[in-house]
């Protein structure tokens, strides 16, 4: 699923208020981080992460590698932070993020 620019803008706005819950460190994107991201996306749909200075990956590389591993979309990468989105199927339809068309 590719996001349109309007959908990305909507998700960027929603991401302003959320806390950073993922950190990519010196180990890069490992199994534990993938599991954590997968669980967080299923529960929240929209998550924010950060690539630490000791990581071998840039923020863009880390975000894209993690997004590929958990079947999510990279919404935004700014500096060392990134935002990922994936629609959940465990929440009722009324509680999910409704993307603009």
Number of C-alpha atoms within 10 A of each C-alpha: 8 9 15 12 10 12 16 19 15 16 22 16 11 12 20 10 8 12 10 14 12 19 17 24 18 13 11 20 20 12 10 9 17 18 13 13 23 20 13 17 20 16 16 16 19 23 21 23 21 21 24 17 13 11 16 16 19 17 22 18 15 25 29 17 17 23 21 13 16 17 16 23 21 21 24 19 19 10 11 16 20 23 25 26 24 22 20 17 11 10 13 8 10 7 9 15 17 12 13 11 7
